[in-house]
């Protein structure tokens, strides 16, 4: 019984110490937020406008640059990984397994598994056997 009481006293003392530490942290956080608010109040004020010095002498016009004609080339964007895998599955007659998809795309096993999972969730493919997928 005495052992339990002494253990409870130790736990109680530890909790008190933790509570004091939390209170000290709370005080520091309050102080930091007050100083930040004071800093924000100062930064909200607009600075006085700076007057530019007047130039004395002739004004010169800037030379116009010749217009540059921009020619846009239409380049084919690379297909997204999910589209590539979907294309492989839809073109296979007997279905495609993960190893075949991995071999054709060069993606690692995890990426193929994630793409197949997403396509199954979207209902675009279904499994006809374990690991063999066809278009839905």
PLY file of the C-alpha trace (Angstrom):
ply
format ascii 1.0
element vertex 136
property float x
property float y
property float z
element edge 135
property int vertex1
property int vertex2
end_header
0.00 0.00 0.00
2.85 2.34 0.84
4.46 1.57 -2.53
1.29 2.55 -4.38
1.02 5.77 -2.39
4.64 6.66 -3.09
4.16 5.93 -6.81
1.03 8.09 -6.88
2.94 10.88 -5.17
5.71 10.64 -7.78
3.14 10.76 -10.59
1.43 13.72 -8.94
4.73 15.59 -8.62
5.57 14.84 -12.25
2.19 16.16 -13.41
2.65 19.34 -11.38
6.05 19.89 -12.98
4.56 19.34 -16.45
1.72 21.76 -15.69
4.22 24.43 -14.65
6.16 23.88 -17.88
2.98 24.19 -19.96
2.06 27.41 -18.16
5.52 28.85 -18.85
5.18 27.98 -22.55
1.71 29.55 -22.66
3.09 32.77 -21.19
5.86 32.88 -23.80
3.36 32.24 -26.61
1.15 35.06 -25.33
4.12 37.43 -25.19
5.19 36.45 -28.71
1.68 36.98 -30.09
1.46 40.40 -28.41
4.75 41.52 -29.93
3.68 40.17 -33.32
0.40 42.08 -33.11
2.28 45.24 -32.21
4.58 44.65 -35.19
1.58 44.15 -37.49
-0.02 47.36 -36.27
3.12 49.27 -37.21
3.36 47.57 -40.60
-0.27 48.42 -41.43
0.60 52.11 -41.44
1.48 53.42 -44.88
5.00 54.77 -45.19
5.40 58.40 -46.14
5.60 58.84 -49.92
9.05 59.43 -51.29
9.35 62.44 -53.56
11.37 61.97 -56.70
13.95 64.55 -57.64
13.16 66.52 -60.75
15.49 66.07 -63.66
16.91 69.17 -65.28
17.70 69.19 -68.98
16.32 67.82 -72.23
13.89 64.97 -72.19
14.82 62.07 -74.39
12.46 59.52 -75.78
13.28 55.89 -75.33
13.89 54.07 -78.58
11.11 51.67 -79.47
12.07 48.07 -79.69
10.95 46.25 -82.79
8.03 43.92 -82.22
9.07 40.32 -81.88
6.76 37.85 -83.52
6.19 34.83 -81.34
5.70 31.63 -83.23
4.03 28.97 -81.16
4.77 25.40 -81.99
2.11 22.90 -81.20
3.80 20.00 -79.57
2.06 16.87 -78.49
1.94 16.63 -74.73
3.10 13.33 -73.33
0.21 11.18 -72.20
-0.43 10.90 -68.49
0.64 7.67 -66.86
-2.93 6.68 -66.10
-3.89 7.20 -69.75
-0.93 5.12 -70.92
-1.88 2.20 -68.69
-5.54 2.49 -69.68
-4.53 2.41 -73.34
-2.47 -0.74 -72.84
-5.29 -2.49 -71.00
-7.93 -1.48 -73.53
-5.86 -2.71 -76.50
-5.17 -6.12 -74.99
-7.63 -8.80 -76.13
-7.14 -11.26 -73.27
-6.39 -8.63 -70.64
-3.14 -7.28 -69.30
-1.34 -8.17 -66.12
0.85 -5.91 -64.04
4.08 -7.46 -65.36
3.08 -6.76 -68.98
2.09 -3.19 -68.14
5.38 -2.71 -66.30
7.34 -4.07 -69.27
5.54 -1.87 -71.83
5.63 1.36 -69.83
8.85 1.07 -67.88
7.09 2.18 -64.69
8.03 0.54 -61.42
5.75 -2.02 -59.76
4.34 0.37 -57.17
3.34 2.96 -59.76
1.61 0.33 -61.90
-0.24 -1.01 -58.85
-1.38 2.50 -57.87
-2.61 3.28 -61.37
-4.48 -0.02 -61.63
-6.05 0.65 -58.24
-7.23 4.11 -59.35
-8.64 2.76 -62.61
-10.53 0.04 -60.74
-11.94 2.62 -58.30
-13.10 4.75 -61.24
-14.78 1.70 -62.76
-12.79 1.91 -66.00
-11.23 -1.54 -65.65
-12.10 -4.80 -63.94
-10.20 -7.91 -62.99
-11.14 -11.06 -64.92
-8.64 -13.10 -62.94
-6.31 -12.26 -60.14
-3.84 -9.79 -61.61
-5.39 -9.71 -65.13
-7.31 -6.58 -66.06
-9.64 -5.70 -68.93
-11.56 -2.60 -69.89
-15.00 -2.37 -68.27
0 1
1 2
2 3
3 4
4 5
5 6
6 7
7 8
8 9
9 10
10 11
11 12
12 13
13 14
14 15
15 16
16 17
17 18
18 19
19 20
20 21
21 22
22 23
23 24
24 25
25 26
26 27
27 28
28 29
29 30
30 31
31 32
32 33
33 34
34 35
35 36
36 37
37 38
38 39
39 40
40 41
41 42
42 43
43 44
44 45
45 46
46 47
47 48
48 49
49 50
50 51
51 52
52 53
53 54
54 55
55 56
56 57
57 58
58 59
59 60
60 61
61 62
62 63
63 64
64 65
65 66
66 67
67 68
68 69
69 70
70 71
71 72
72 73
73 74
74 75
75 76
76 77
77 78
78 79
79 80
80 81
81 82
82 83
83 84
84 85
85 86
86 87
87 88
88 89
89 90
90 91
91 92
92 93
93 94
94 95
95 96
96 97
97 98
98 99
99 100
100 101
101 102
102 103
103 104
104 105
105 106
106 107
107 108
108 109
109 110
110 111
111 112
112 113
113 114
114 115
115 116
116 117
117 118
118 119
119 120
120 121
121 122
122 123
123 124
124 125
125 126
126 127
127 128
128 129
129 130
130 131
131 132
132 133
133 134
134 135
